[in-house]
Amino acid sequence: MKKKSLLQFDEVISDDSFYKESEYTDVPTPRSVFSLVTIFVVLMVGITFGKVSMLNIFNGAWYKARAEANVTQELNVPVHRALILDRFGTTLADNKSSFSIFINLEVLSRMSDHADALLYELANRIDLSYEAIDLLVKNADFEVGNWIIVARDVGESSAIAVRGMEEEAIRVVDDYERVYPQGSIFSHIIGYTGLQDFNEISGRSGIEYVYDERIRGTEGLYIFYEDARGGEVGGRLAIDSQPAEPFMLTIDAKLQEYFYKRLQSGLQSLGRTSGVGIALDPRNGEVLALVSLPSFDNNVFVDPSRTGERGSLLTSSAKPLFNRVVSGNYNPGSTIKPLDAFATLREGIMNEATQVYSDGTLEIPNVYNPELPSIFLDWKAHGWVDIKSALARSSNIYFYLAGGGLPSTVSLPTLVQGAYNAQGIGINTLHEYWEQLGFGKETGIDLPFESYGFLPSPHEKEERTGDIWRLGDTYNVSIGQGDLSVTPLQLISFIASIANNGIMYQPFLAYDTVPKVSVDYSDWAHEIEVVQRGMRDGVTKSYGTSHALSSLPIAVSGKTGSAQTNNNTRTNALFVGYAPRDNPEIAILVLVENAREGSSNTLPIAYDVFEWYYDNRIDASVLEMSE
């Protein structure tokens, strides 16, 4: 019998484990390992937190917008432009309901071959060429938005036809069309609107252009929500449109209408088409009326049905779009003589008592050829005149001598009695007075494209023509002829400053403008009084060139002028004046291009405008009529 073993299996295992474990030694983990692990964990947490913060805090709006862009589309909601009103609230620019057509570029891009067919059908329904629509689509900026406007001022019938297409890529939106109730009467003041980049309506001329930001208002924003397939599932008005407040002008609409029609009828009676009419308030620079003829109907540029008329306006030889008030350059003729009178007195060339004799001609000997003297004409023989009667009569010879003086070869006693500096004012000093009194620069009126006029000088003439400045040149500019040119607005601003005792205001049209003094020569009190008296005598004295206005029920002071142009083949006629004499509140200018009989053609127009103003704007019971 075999002997039973005393060694158990679990004991063997236990002993074996004991002996094996005894072969190893316990070694503690270095602290640096724990430090590295800790740093790693902290770093990972920091990176994760920073990324989350970047996504949610700093770039959250961007990602939100990007996310929303995947499910929304935005469409600008057109806003009505502000009403434009005259000083009494008469509407000069209005709006009427119409429609606009928008295309969704993103939807259109998914339509593949059907896109061209869609554009062709749309073009037929809104009477617009396929090429025009296709060009808008190709030039569209996707960064601006998916919706682009392809047509504005669409009529109701066309809008219904487009809605009938029931195309997801096309939307008809309620819009408006600009309307000018009296068209051509106010067009050079109001201007008109047109489409700019991205088919936004903006002012293109006149007040619409200058004050576009104030007039246009703020467009609204409508958001459409789409599903993953691009189908529309709803929408909301995110931003409501905000029309601008009504925009009021200084213009007196009734006076403007009367002045326009009276000047127009006066031109028609002469067989003429071109002229200017302006009325200012000399006390502050407000423009009461501004007429440039020929004019144009500004509705042509905002009414889609009249697009065909635009070409004839742009190419017309009569230049109806040209604003003669601010952009026209004209010889001022004798209306510049009040400025000469200021310079004459202030420079001590003559005094009030000095008299000059005019027999109708002034002969200046020619030292190189005595048989060919230079002859300078007066418009008639006036006899002996002083500075006031020279203004009233508009004597050329008086102002030849004042402006250019006399050479030593001329006998003074036969021409001048009293104090006289035979050197005259001279061209350089005249140039200084022109600049000081507002000529040769913009008046600053709130209308675009204002001209500077032109002030000649010896240096400029020699550079331009290669010829020297001569005595005759000074004589010519002294009576408003030759190369001297001014704008009608510069001229009436100067005349208004005489009415206002030497304070010239910058002319303006926006009613809420704070009046701004542009020139102040009020310290010339004595000279101003002399000139005012001469202009008043021009009306009240029988020999005055404006005597036709003497029967008006309002005391008017005025000055006529005429200027030869086109090598003396044409004559422009002018009148400038103001009323009432003692407390002037209106100054007017009338200009007739190519008048048949000189300045006398302007007086009937001026008469009727002053009379209208008296009857309609001045309280006769408090008006003091005095000489």
ABEGO torsion letter per residue (X at the ends): XBBBBABBAAAAAAAAAAAAAAABBBBBBBAAAAAAAAAAAAAAAAAAAAAAAAAAAAAAAAAAAAAAAAABBBBBBBBBBBBBBBAAGBBABBBBBBBBBBBBAAAAAAAEAAAAAAAAAAAAAAGBBAAAAAAAAAABBAAAEABBBABBGBBAAAAAAAAAAGBAABBBBBBBBBBBAAEAAAAAAAEBBBBBBGGBBBBABEAAAAAAAAAAEBBBBBBBBBBAAGBBAEBBBABBBBBBBBBBBABBAAAAAAAAAAAAAAAAAAGBABBBBBBBBAAAGBBABBBBOBBBBAAAAABAAAAAAAAAAAABAAGAABBAAAABBBBAEAAAAAAAAAAAAAAGABBAABBBBBAGBBBBBBAABAABBBBBBBABBAEBBBAAAAAAAGBAAAAAAAAAEBBAABBAAAABBEBBBAAEAEAAAAAAAAAAAGBGBBAGBBBBGBBAEBBBBAAAAAAAAGBBBBAAAAAAAAAGBEABBBBAAAAAAAAAAAAAGGBBBBBBABAABBBBBABBAAAAAAAAAAAAAAAAAAAABAABAAAAAAABABBBBBBBBBBBBGGGABBBBBBBBBOBAABBABBBBBBBBGBAAEAAAAAAAAAAAAAAAAAAABBAAABBBBX
